[in-house]
Amino acid sequence: MPRFEKENAPAKVITNAGGPQELRTRSSTGAAADVFASSDVKHMDALAAQGLVIAPAIFACNEPVVVVRPALAATVKTYATCRVRERCRRRTEVPSDAYHDLRS
């Protein structure tokens, strides 16, 4: 951010991080923001439907990566076989399977 601020003085960047559902709630209850970036299109679409943001544009993509300690390497060969995935699937606010399904 310092480079942006230097090149765009007197602009000042203030970041406010959180999960996509938390940021959506903040925005829909009146928090001001010039830029809103979300890791979940569902929340962006909901804000757009409320007229709180312009139509979202995808500017980055990611892919789930599983890192395991050596002792587990023999049992975890893919994202689908990872036990952490099951924990994420039980938490609806974690869209890890939605990301995975996009890549399948």
Buried (B, 14 or more C-beta within 10 A) or exposed (E): EEEEEEEEEEEEEEEEEEBBBEBBEBBEEEEEEEEBEBEBBEBBBBBBEEEBBEEBEEEEEEEBEBEEEEEEEEEBEEBEEBEEBEEBEEEEEBBBBEBBEEEE
